[in-house]
Amino acid sequence: MNFHVLAATFVIAVTEPADASEVNAPVVVEPITWSADSPDRLRESFTQQLDAALRERAAVAHAPPDCVDDICLAQLAAREGARGRLRFEIDERERDYEIGVNWRTADGNKRATLVRCDVCTPVEAANAAARAAVDLLGARVLASLSVVSSPPGADVTIDGRRRGRTPYATEIEPGPHRVEVSKAQHLTELRTVDLSNGSAEDIRVELEIDRRPRERAMRIAGGTTMGVGVATLVTGIVLAAVDEAPVKSNCDGVHRDRFGNCEFRWNTLAGGVTAIVLGAGMTAAGAVLYAKNRPRVRTELRASLTRVDLTLRF
């Protein structure tokens, strides 16, 4: 297939780009290439309609007609502060069009689409090409995201949807995302990332062993020990309090002396003191055991000029 260049280069400024930071950034439209047997009148009609269709969606300015090589276009893009370059490649045969629309951003990312328009007039084909171009300009470049964990084999969940296991890599829409990395018997890592167009993000996590089952068992043991200790302590206090008190059930008749004192008295001081010491020790040990194994939540916030990461460990 043979092509030759029809000098029809424009600079367009997209009025509503997908990225707010690119508002009013122009786009360089490279010279259109045509199949060799396309008549000049058809090319001229197509070019005029494409220009008009682009003007409906953007501000269009013609570049110098002699600016057709890559050096000139690159200089034009730099001078205009363009965010990229757009190129049309047209194969027309008996009113059947195949239009390649190629978009290259200033940082080198490329996107392309092929438009087919069968039995079309130049106006219809130009409108289809313009719509495809605007769709490409408004499209967002996928970002790259990889997740690596130690130990490997952890489940990766992005925005509530399980995606795979580490090591994991994918392409994902730009914007904020919630990434969870989880593995049995380990604490779950939660990261929030905000990805920009075409960016690459590597997430590396070290999963800590989940000690919560053991800690829960230890808390239960601590609580039980405290309960038994308190009961033992109260029992010891009661025993110490009743020491030397008369046994009233055996204080009648012959079991009283001439002064009316009961012959039988409680002898519980030693047992009471023992229970008090034991109960106090058990209560203190249980309290320490419970306090050392209470639930913990650690939060880490890391920020820079361009991003904020939040990490929670449970």
Residue frames relative to the residue before (quaternion, step in Angstrom):
aa qw qx qy qz dx dy dz
M 1.0000 0.0000 0.0000 0.0000 0.00 0.00 0.00
N 0.2147 -0.7865 0.5715 0.0937 3.55 -0.85 0.99
F 0.0961 -0.7812 0.6160 0.0322 3.55 -1.01 0.86
H 0.0011 -0.7536 0.6497 0.0997 3.51 -1.23 0.32
V 0.5498 -0.6673 0.4214 0.2736 3.53 -1.20 0.64
L 0.1445 -0.7248 0.6655 0.1042 3.48 -1.07 0.86
A 0.3653 -0.7625 0.4873 0.2184 3.59 -0.44 1.19
A 0.3080 0.7080 -0.5783 0.2633 3.53 -0.32 1.30
T 0.1636 0.8122 -0.5295 0.1821 3.53 0.48 1.24
F 0.0692 -0.7956 0.6018 0.0091 3.55 -0.96 0.95
V 0.2406 -0.6878 0.6479 0.2219 3.50 -1.37 0.19
I 0.0386 -0.8152 0.5780 -0.0025 3.57 -0.61 1.09
A 0.2240 -0.7446 0.6125 0.1423 3.54 -1.11 0.69
V 0.3303 -0.7650 0.5178 0.1939 3.56 -0.47 1.20
T 0.3985 -0.7585 0.4650 0.2228 3.55 -0.72 1.03
E 0.8031 0.1447 -0.0761 0.5730 3.59 1.11 -0.61
P 0.0303 -0.8234 0.5667 0.0001 3.61 0.36 1.13
A 0.6160 -0.5730 0.3906 0.3736 3.53 -1.23 0.51
D 0.7376 0.3488 -0.2071 0.5398 3.55 1.04 -0.72
A 0.4408 -0.7303 0.4551 0.2554 3.56 -0.61 1.15
S 0.6121 0.5657 -0.3572 0.4216 3.59 1.13 -0.53
E 0.6955 0.4607 -0.2700 0.4808 3.60 1.23 -0.32
V 0.2803 0.7759 -0.5238 0.2122 3.58 1.17 0.36
N 0.8466 0.1219 -0.1524 0.4952 3.55 -0.94 1.05
A 0.4550 0.6552 -0.4840 0.3597 3.62 1.18 0.20
P 0.3892 -0.7541 0.4748 0.2332 3.63 -0.67 1.02
V 0.2617 -0.7210 0.6178 0.1730 3.49 -1.41 0.26
V 0.3128 -0.7418 0.5642 0.1833 3.58 -0.84 0.98
V 0.1862 -0.7582 0.6168 0.1004 3.56 -0.88 1.01
E 0.3433 -0.7667 0.5086 0.1887 3.57 -0.55 1.18
P 0.6767 -0.4810 0.3526 0.4317 3.61 -1.22 0.28
I 0.4681 -0.6746 0.5014 0.2728 3.55 -1.02 0.83
T 0.1889 -0.7561 0.6144 0.1227 3.58 -1.07 0.79
W 0.1575 -0.8012 0.5768 0.0254 3.55 -0.99 0.97
S 0.5398 -0.5505 0.5115 0.3795 3.52 -1.30 0.35
A 0.6229 -0.6328 0.3206 0.3300 3.55 -0.99 0.90
D 0.7399 0.4424 -0.2496 0.4411 3.60 0.99 -0.70
S 0.4326 0.6839 -0.4810 0.3373 3.62 1.16 0.28
P 0.4427 -0.7098 0.4712 0.2797 3.62 -0.77 0.93
D 0.6102 -0.5879 0.3938 0.3563 3.55 -1.13 0.69
R 0.6396 0.5375 -0.3429 0.4295 3.59 0.95 -0.82
L 0.6373 0.5160 -0.3235 0.4721 3.60 1.01 -0.78
R 0.6518 0.5171 -0.3146 0.4571 3.58 0.94 -0.88
E 0.6649 0.5033 -0.3097 0.4568 3.55 0.92 -0.88
S 0.6523 0.5126 -0.3156 0.4606 3.59 0.96 -0.84
F 0.6467 0.5190 -0.3099 0.4652 3.55 0.97 -0.91
T 0.6760 0.5133 -0.2935 0.4397 3.58 0.84 -1.01
Q 0.6561 0.5051 -0.3116 0.4661 3.57 0.94 -0.85
Q 0.6840 0.4757 -0.2958 0.4673 3.58 0.92 -0.87
L 0.6144 0.5334 -0.3495 0.4645 3.58 1.04 -0.71
D 0.6282 0.5314 -0.3229 0.4676 3.56 0.99 -0.86
A 0.6779 0.4912 -0.2888 0.4644 3.58 0.89 -0.96
A 0.6635 0.5091 -0.3096 0.4525 3.59 0.96 -0.88
L 0.6502 0.5006 -0.3192 0.4741 3.58 1.04 -0.75
R 0.6310 0.5452 -0.3361 0.4377 3.57 1.04 -0.76
E 0.6063 0.5557 -0.3623 0.4385 3.59 1.12 -0.52
R 0.7654 0.3496 -0.1727 0.5119 3.57 1.15 -0.58
A 0.8075 0.1163 -0.0232 0.5778 3.59 1.22 -0.36
A 0.5168 -0.5836 0.5140 0.3580 3.51 -1.34 0.23
V 0.1267 -0.8213 0.5560 0.0165 3.58 -0.66 1.15
A 0.0115 0.7755 -0.6310 0.0165 3.55 -0.99 0.89
H 0.4251 -0.7160 0.4953 0.2478 3.56 -0.88 1.00
A 0.3630 -0.6941 0.5792 0.2260 3.53 -1.03 0.83
P 0.6600 -0.4759 0.3691 0.4491 3.62 -1.18 0.26
P 0.5344 -0.6753 0.3991 0.3148 3.65 -0.81 0.90
D 0.6825 0.4785 -0.3053 0.4605 3.60 1.10 -0.45
C 0.5419 0.6047 -0.4044 0.4209 3.62 1.29 0.06
V 0.2443 0.8056 -0.4969 0.2108 3.56 0.28 1.28
D 0.6613 0.4893 -0.3284 0.4641 3.63 1.15 -0.27
D 0.6959 -0.5167 0.3157 0.3861 3.53 -1.28 0.44
I 0.6257 0.5421 -0.3472 0.4405 3.60 1.02 -0.75
C 0.6722 0.4948 -0.2980 0.4632 3.54 0.90 -0.95
L 0.6691 0.5006 -0.3035 0.4577 3.57 0.94 -0.90
A 0.6362 0.5178 -0.3301 0.4671 3.60 1.02 -0.76
Q 0.6478 0.5041 -0.3148 0.4767 3.58 0.99 -0.80
L 0.6372 0.5240 -0.3209 0.4653 3.57 1.03 -0.81
A 0.6506 0.5174 -0.3137 0.4589 3.56 0.95 -0.90
A 0.6633 0.4947 -0.3061 0.4708 3.57 0.98 -0.84
R 0.6649 0.5129 -0.3060 0.4486 3.56 0.94 -0.88
E 0.7200 0.4337 -0.2403 0.4855 3.56 1.00 -0.82
G 0.3949 -0.7103 0.4871 0.3198 3.59 1.24 -0.28
A 0.2120 0.8306 -0.4900 0.1583 3.55 1.17 0.70
R 0.3935 -0.7117 0.5315 0.2369 3.55 -1.17 0.58
G 0.8139 -0.1131 0.0466 0.5680 3.57 1.26 0.13
R 0.3859 -0.7069 0.5502 0.2205 3.52 -1.39 0.02
L 0.2078 -0.7797 0.5869 0.0668 3.53 -1.07 0.91
R 0.0452 -0.8130 0.5805 -0.0085 3.58 -0.88 0.96
F 0.1927 -0.7636 0.6088 0.0953 3.59 -1.07 0.85
E 0.0480 -0.7662 0.6408 0.0074 3.57 -0.96 0.96
I 0.0700 -0.8510 0.5190 -0.0401 3.58 -0.39 1.27
D 0.0706 -0.7502 0.6571 0.0227 3.50 -0.97 1.02
E 0.0026 0.8112 -0.5817 0.0597 3.58 -0.46 1.23
R 0.0865 0.7821 -0.6106 0.0895 3.52 -0.84 1.05
E 0.8364 -0.1739 0.0582 0.5166 3.51 -0.52 1.31
R 0.7360 -0.4612 0.1984 0.4542 3.54 0.83 1.20
D 0.5648 0.5107 -0.4193 0.4943 3.59 1.23 0.38
Y 0.1412 -0.8232 0.5494 0.0236 3.54 -0.65 1.17
E 0.0342 -0.7054 0.7048 0.0680 3.49 -1.30 0.66
I 0.0480 -0.8241 0.5628 -0.0431 3.55 -0.48 1.24
G 0.1817 -0.7708 0.6035 0.0932 3.56 -0.64 1.12
V 0.0902 -0.7828 0.6154 0.0200 3.56 -0.76 1.09
N 0.0435 -0.8197 0.5694 -0.0455 3.57 -0.56 1.21
W 0.0890 -0.7935 0.6020 0.0006 3.54 -0.93 0.99
R 0.0206 -0.7853 0.6181 -0.0300 3.55 -0.84 1.06
T 0.3356 -0.7613 0.5230 0.1851 3.56 -0.66 1.14
A 0.6813 -0.4986 0.3473 0.4083 3.56 -1.27 0.31
D 0.7213 0.4136 -0.2555 0.4934 3.60 1.11 -0.59
G 0.6940 -0.5462 0.2606 0.3900 3.60 1.22 0.45
N 0.4998 0.6386 -0.4477 0.3769 3.61 1.19 -0.08
K 0.1604 -0.8076 0.5650 0.0539 3.56 -1.00 0.87
R 0.0028 0.7532 -0.6578 -0.0023 3.51 -1.21 0.72
A 0.0157 -0.8049 0.5929 -0.0157 3.57 -1.10 0.64
T 0.0355 -0.7722 0.6335 0.0346 3.53 -1.27 0.44
L 0.2923 -0.7401 0.5818 0.1684 3.55 -1.23 0.53
V 0.1578 -0.7907 0.5892 0.0528 3.56 -0.77 1.10
R 0.1064 -0.7767 0.6179 0.0594 3.57 -0.91 0.94
C 0.0117 0.7763 -0.6287 0.0442 3.52 -0.97 0.92
D 0.1300 -0.8331 0.5368 0.0306 3.59 -0.20 1.30
V 0.8390 0.0168 -0.0768 0.5384 3.54 -0.99 0.97
C 0.3530 0.7460 -0.4758 0.3041 3.55 0.81 1.10
T 0.4534 -0.6188 0.5590 0.3147 3.49 -1.29 0.41
P 0.6555 -0.4931 0.3677 0.4382 3.63 -1.17 0.26
V 0.6241 0.5416 -0.3417 0.4477 3.57 1.05 -0.73
E 0.6701 0.4892 -0.3016 0.4698 3.60 0.87 -0.92
A 0.6637 0.4997 -0.3106 0.4620 3.59 0.93 -0.85
A 0.6521 0.5135 -0.3171 0.4588 3.59 0.97 -0.82
N 0.6400 0.5172 -0.3265 0.4651 3.59 0.98 -0.79
A 0.6483 0.5079 -0.3205 0.4680 3.59 0.98 -0.82
A 0.6528 0.5095 -0.3130 0.4651 3.58 0.98 -0.83
A 0.6477 0.5223 -0.3184 0.4542 3.58 0.99 -0.82
R 0.6487 0.5110 -0.3224 0.4627 3.58 0.96 -0.85
A 0.6533 0.5086 -0.3155 0.4637 3.59 0.95 -0.84
A 0.6421 0.5295 -0.3215 0.4516 3.57 1.01 -0.82
V 0.6615 0.4978 -0.3055 0.4704 3.57 0.93 -0.90
D 0.6243 0.5287 -0.3413 0.4628 3.61 1.04 -0.75
L 0.6603 0.5006 -0.3148 0.4629 3.58 0.97 -0.81
L 0.6559 0.5150 -0.3173 0.4516 3.56 0.94 -0.85
G 0.7198 0.4396 -0.2508 0.4752 3.56 1.03 -0.75
A 0.5363 0.6414 -0.4090 0.3655 3.58 1.22 -0.30
R 0.3603 -0.7200 0.5516 0.2182 3.52 -1.18 0.56
V 0.4304 -0.6906 0.5224 0.2547 3.56 -1.04 0.84
L 0.4741 -0.6852 0.4710 0.2896 3.55 -0.80 0.99
A 0.3362 -0.7118 0.5803 0.2087 3.54 -1.16 0.69
S 0.3809 -0.7008 0.5544 0.2376 3.57 -1.26 0.45
L 0.0373 -0.7956 0.6042 -0.0234 3.55 -0.93 0.97
S 0.0063 0.7815 -0.6237 0.0136 3.56 -0.88 0.96
V 0.1348 -0.7823 0.6068 0.0415 3.53 -1.11 0.81
V 0.0134 -0.7824 0.6212 -0.0429 3.55 -0.78 1.11
S 0.0701 -0.8102 0.5818 0.0168 3.57 -0.91 0.89
S 0.1765 -0.7292 0.6466 0.1380 3.49 -1.34 0.41
P 0.4573 -0.3026 -0.8012 0.2395 1.58 -1.05 2.29
P 0.5663 -0.6039 0.4309 0.3591 3.60 -1.21 0.45
G 0.6600 0.5302 -0.3684 0.3843 3.56 -1.33 0.03
A 0.4403 0.6890 -0.4651 0.3393 3.58 1.21 0.39
D 0.5117 -0.6329 0.4878 0.3157 3.56 -1.16 0.62
V 0.1945 -0.7620 0.6101 0.0961 3.56 -1.03 0.90
T 0.0296 -0.7841 0.6194 -0.0239 3.56 -0.76 1.10
I 0.0821 -0.7984 0.5965 0.0046 3.58 -0.74 1.11
D 0.8433 -0.0638 -0.0098 0.5336 3.55 -0.73 1.16
G 0.7474 -0.4322 0.2133 0.4574 3.56 0.94 0.95
R 0.6843 0.4463 -0.2834 0.5022 3.61 1.24 -0.02
R 0.4021 -0.7185 0.5122 0.2443 3.56 -0.77 1.07
R 0.1893 -0.8289 0.5235 0.0542 3.57 -0.74 1.10
G 0.7532 -0.3000 0.2383 0.5347 3.63 1.00 -0.65
R 0.5105 -0.6277 0.4897 0.3249 3.54 -1.28 -0.41
T 0.5500 -0.6240 0.4498 0.3252 3.52 -1.19 0.63
P 0.5170 -0.2008 -0.8318 0.0226 1.52 -2.05 1.45
Y 0.1053 -0.8152 0.5692 -0.0161 3.56 -0.84 1.06
A 0.0113 0.7866 -0.6167 0.0270 3.57 -1.03 0.84
T 0.0875 0.7932 -0.5963 0.0866 3.57 -1.03 0.78
E 0.3617 -0.6464 0.6047 0.2927 3.52 -1.41 0.08
I 0.0424 -0.8250 0.5591 -0.0700 3.53 -0.85 1.03
E 0.6108 -0.5593 0.4116 0.3804 3.55 -1.20 0.55
P 0.5254 -0.6104 0.4766 0.3525 3.61 -1.05 0.67
G 0.5422 0.6117 -0.4687 0.3350 3.54 -1.25 0.47
P 0.6823 -0.4771 0.3470 0.4317 3.59 -1.27 -0.08
H 0.0088 -0.7915 0.6106 -0.0251 3.55 -1.05 0.81
R 0.2980 -0.7290 0.5950 0.1602 3.54 -1.22 0.69
V 0.0713 -0.8195 0.5681 -0.0245 3.56 -0.52 1.23
E 0.0758 -0.7854 0.6142 0.0151 3.56 -0.81 1.09
V 0.1046 -0.7673 0.6313 0.0424 3.56 -1.00 0.89
S 0.0737 0.8264 -0.5462 0.1155 3.57 -0.50 1.20
K 0.0101 0.7744 -0.6319 0.0283 3.53 -1.18 0.66
A 0.5998 -0.5868 0.4044 0.3638 3.55 -1.05 0.78
Q 0.8424 0.1391 -0.1578 0.4961 3.53 -1.08 0.92
H 0.6588 0.4285 -0.3238 0.5268 3.60 1.21 0.50
L 0.5542 -0.5983 0.4635 0.3465 3.54 -1.24 0.45
T 0.4493 -0.6875 0.5061 0.2635 3.57 -1.04 0.80
E 0.2431 -0.7489 0.6020 0.1325 3.56 -1.01 0.93
L 0.1085 -0.7847 0.6090 0.0405 3.57 -0.91 0.95
R 0.0032 -0.7892 0.6135 -0.0288 3.58 -0.81 1.05
T 0.1586 -0.7428 0.6391 0.1209 3.56 -1.16 0.65
V 0.0304 -0.8003 0.5981 -0.0302 3.56 -0.81 1.06
D 0.1953 -0.7503 0.6201 0.1201 3.55 -1.18 0.62
L 0.1339 -0.8394 0.5263 0.0221 3.55 -0.20 1.34
S 0.2849 -0.7481 0.5775 0.1603 3.55 -1.04 0.81
N 0.7247 -0.4310 0.3089 0.4400 3.56 -1.30 0.24
G 0.8688 0.0787 -0.0742 0.4833 3.57 -0.85 1.02
S 0.4617 0.6957 -0.4494 0.3177 3.60 1.21 0.11
A 0.2635 -0.7326 0.6033 0.1731 3.56 -1.31 0.30
E 0.0526 -0.8076 0.5871 -0.0197 3.57 -0.77 1.06
D 0.1305 -0.7709 0.6207 0.0580 3.57 -0.94 0.98
I 0.1144 -0.7786 0.6157 0.0394 3.56 -0.80 1.06
R 0.0093 -0.7868 0.6164 -0.0312 3.56 -0.72 1.08
V 0.0048 -0.8138 0.5791 -0.0478 3.56 -0.73 1.07
E 0.2224 -0.7171 0.6413 0.1580 3.51 -1.23 0.61
L 0.2568 -0.7995 0.5296 0.1201 3.53 -0.41 1.26
E 0.3017 -0.7584 0.5554 0.1593 3.55 -0.76 1.08
I 0.5567 -0.5982 0.4574 0.3507 3.56 -1.12 0.68
D 0.4022 -0.7157 0.5227 0.2299 3.56 -0.93 0.94
R 0.1209 -0.8188 0.5604 0.0290 3.54 -0.40 1.25
R 0.3815 0.7709 -0.4558 0.2287 3.58 1.24 0.09
P 0.6321 0.5166 -0.3750 0.4393 3.70 0.89 -0.69
R 0.6634 0.4810 -0.3076 0.4836 3.57 0.96 -0.87
E 0.6597 0.5077 -0.3144 0.4563 3.55 0.94 -0.89
R 0.6298 0.5281 -0.3410 0.4562 3.58 1.03 -0.75
A 0.6472 0.5072 -0.3144 0.4744 3.58 1.01 -0.85
M 0.6630 0.4999 -0.3082 0.4642 3.56 1.01 -0.81
R 0.6218 0.5264 -0.3483 0.4636 3.59 1.06 -0.67
I 0.6369 0.5130 -0.3283 0.4727 3.57 1.01 -0.82
A 0.6535 0.5022 -0.3159 0.4700 3.58 0.97 -0.87
G 0.6529 0.5143 -0.3187 0.4557 3.57 1.00 -0.81
G 0.6592 0.5032 -0.3120 0.4636 3.57 0.95 -0.83
T 0.6500 0.5091 -0.3152 0.4679 3.57 1.00 -0.86
T 0.6484 0.5147 -0.3167 0.4630 3.57 0.96 -0.86
M 0.6383 0.5127 -0.3321 0.4683 3.59 0.98 -0.79
G 0.6573 0.5224 -0.3187 0.4399 3.59 0.93 -0.88
V 0.6739 0.4747 -0.2908 0.4857 3.56 0.94 -0.94
G 0.6416 0.5363 -0.3244 0.4422 3.57 1.02 -0.80
V 0.6525 0.5028 -0.3180 0.4695 3.58 0.94 -0.84
A 0.6493 0.5095 -0.3193 0.4657 3.58 0.97 -0.87
T 0.6587 0.4983 -0.3080 0.4722 3.59 0.98 -0.83
L 0.6387 0.5269 -0.3240 0.4577 3.57 1.02 -0.80
V 0.6567 0.4969 -0.3125 0.4735 3.59 0.91 -0.86
T 0.6356 0.5301 -0.3237 0.4586 3.56 1.02 -0.84
G 0.6546 0.5128 -0.3110 0.4602 3.56 0.98 -0.87
I 0.6382 0.5197 -0.3314 0.4612 3.58 0.97 -0.80
V 0.6516 0.5109 -0.3120 0.4660 3.59 0.96 -0.86
L 0.6620 0.5038 -0.3096 0.4605 3.59 0.91 -0.90
A 0.6612 0.4923 -0.3163 0.4695 3.57 0.96 -0.82
A 0.6568 0.5323 -0.3151 0.4313 3.58 1.03 -0.73
V 0.7354 0.4169 -0.2469 0.4738 3.61 0.99 -0.74
D 0.3974 0.7199 -0.4910 0.2876 3.63 1.22 -0.03
E 0.8334 0.1534 -0.1821 0.4987 3.55 -1.03 1.00
A 0.4617 0.6381 -0.4779 0.3889 3.60 1.20 0.21
P 0.5375 -0.6403 0.4307 0.3400 3.63 -0.99 0.73
V 0.4112 -0.6587 0.5674 0.2742 3.54 -1.19 0.66
K 0.2885 -0.8314 0.4483 0.1567 3.56 0.11 1.29
S 0.6229 0.5526 -0.3548 0.4252 3.57 1.09 -0.54
N 0.7492 0.3084 -0.1866 0.5556 3.62 1.28 -0.30
C 0.5086 0.6648 -0.4035 0.3696 3.59 0.99 0.72
D 0.5557 0.5882 -0.4233 0.4073 3.61 0.98 0.65
G 0.8348 0.2459 -0.1711 0.4619 3.53 -1.25 0.45
V 0.8698 -0.0475 0.0742 0.4856 3.48 -0.91 -1.08
H 0.6304 0.5552 -0.3340 0.4274 3.55 1.25 -0.26
R 0.6237 0.4680 -0.3632 0.5099 3.57 1.26 0.40
D 0.3873 -0.6998 0.5358 0.2704 3.57 -1.08 0.66
R 0.7301 -0.4422 0.2848 0.4362 3.53 -1.24 -0.01
F 0.6585 0.4722 -0.3240 0.4883 3.55 1.20 -0.20
G 0.5662 -0.6225 0.3673 0.3963 3.58 1.30 0.00
N 0.4860 0.6638 -0.4443 0.3545 3.59 1.23 0.16
C 0.5097 -0.6599 0.4705 0.2887 3.55 -1.05 0.89
E 0.4839 -0.6822 0.4704 0.2815 3.54 -0.98 0.88
F 0.7651 0.3415 -0.1746 0.5172 3.59 1.03 -0.81
R 0.0044 -0.7959 0.6046 -0.0323 3.55 -0.91 0.99
W 0.5613 -0.6043 0.4504 0.3419 3.53 -1.19 0.58
N 0.1134 -0.7699 0.6259 0.0514 3.57 -1.04 0.87
T 0.2454 0.8183 -0.4691 0.2240 3.58 0.46 1.25
L 0.3792 0.7595 -0.4756 0.2305 3.59 1.21 0.07
A 0.6743 0.5012 -0.3107 0.4444 3.58 0.82 -0.96
G 0.6748 0.4830 -0.2935 0.4746 3.57 0.93 -0.90
G 0.6435 0.5338 -0.3234 0.4432 3.57 1.03 -0.76
V 0.6597 0.4984 -0.3092 0.4698 3.55 0.94 -0.91
T 0.6354 0.5296 -0.3255 0.4581 3.56 1.00 -0.84
A 0.6711 0.4965 -0.2916 0.4670 3.57 0.94 -0.90
I 0.6303 0.5331 -0.3370 0.4527 3.58 1.03 -0.77
V 0.6712 0.4891 -0.2972 0.4710 3.58 0.88 -0.96
L 0.6765 0.4909 -0.2943 0.4634 3.57 0.89 -0.94
G 0.6720 0.5043 -0.2987 0.4527 3.60 0.92 -0.90
A 0.6441 0.5116 -0.3239 0.4675 3.57 1.00 -0.82
G 0.6564 0.5129 -0.3122 0.4568 3.59 0.97 -0.83
M 0.6668 0.4962 -0.2993 0.4686 3.57 0.92 -0.89
T 0.6426 0.5226 -0.3262 0.4556 3.59 0.98 -0.80
A 0.6731 0.4883 -0.2963 0.4699 3.58 0.91 -0.91
A 0.6625 0.5033 -0.3100 0.4602 3.59 0.93 -0.90
G 0.6562 0.5104 -0.3111 0.4606 3.59 0.97 -0.81
A 0.6454 0.5223 -0.3224 0.4547 3.58 1.00 -0.80
V 0.6528 0.5035 -0.3085 0.4745 3.57 0.99 -0.87
L 0.6527 0.5215 -0.3111 0.4530 3.59 0.93 -0.90
Y 0.6720 0.4891 -0.2969 0.4702 3.58 0.95 -0.82
A 0.6764 0.5075 -0.3026 0.4397 3.57 0.89 -0.95
K 0.6720 0.5096 -0.3078 0.4405 3.60 0.97 -0.81
N 0.7680 0.3427 -0.1736 0.5124 3.60 1.14 -0.52
R 0.3438 0.7318 -0.5222 0.2714 3.58 1.11 0.53
P 0.6310 -0.5572 0.3682 0.3948 3.64 -1.14 0.56
R 0.1151 -0.7845 0.6076 0.0466 3.54 -1.14 0.77
V 0.0786 -0.7546 0.6487 0.0600 3.56 -1.17 0.66
R 0.1061 -0.7920 0.6000 0.0373 3.55 -0.78 1.07
T 0.1258 -0.7926 0.5953 0.0403 3.55 -0.92 0.95
E 0.0807 -0.7799 0.6200 0.0280 3.54 -0.95 0.96
L 0.0651 -0.7847 0.6163 0.0121 3.57 -0.85 0.99
R 0.0216 -0.7973 0.6022 -0.0351 3.54 -0.71 1.17
A 0.0110 -0.8206 0.5693 -0.0488 3.56 -0.75 1.01
S 0.0527 -0.7501 0.6574 0.0483 3.50 -1.32 0.55
L 0.7342 -0.4123 0.2857 0.4576 3.56 -1.25 -0.11
T 0.7895 0.3358 -0.1612 0.4878 3.60 1.06 -0.64
R 0.8194 0.1445 -0.0586 0.5516 3.60 1.13 -0.25
V 0.1890 -0.7383 0.6347 0.1278 3.49 -1.37 0.34
D 0.0904 -0.7847 0.6122 0.0352 3.61 -0.85 0.98
L 0.1177 -0.7759 0.6177 0.0517 3.55 -0.98 0.91
T 0.0479 -0.7960 0.6034 -0.0064 3.57 -0.83 1.02
L 0.0946 -0.7785 0.6198 0.0294 3.55 -0.94 0.98
R 0.0654 -0.7640 0.6401 0.0478 3.57 -1.00 0.82
F 0.1876 -0.7987 0.5672 0.0724 3.55 -0.79 1.09
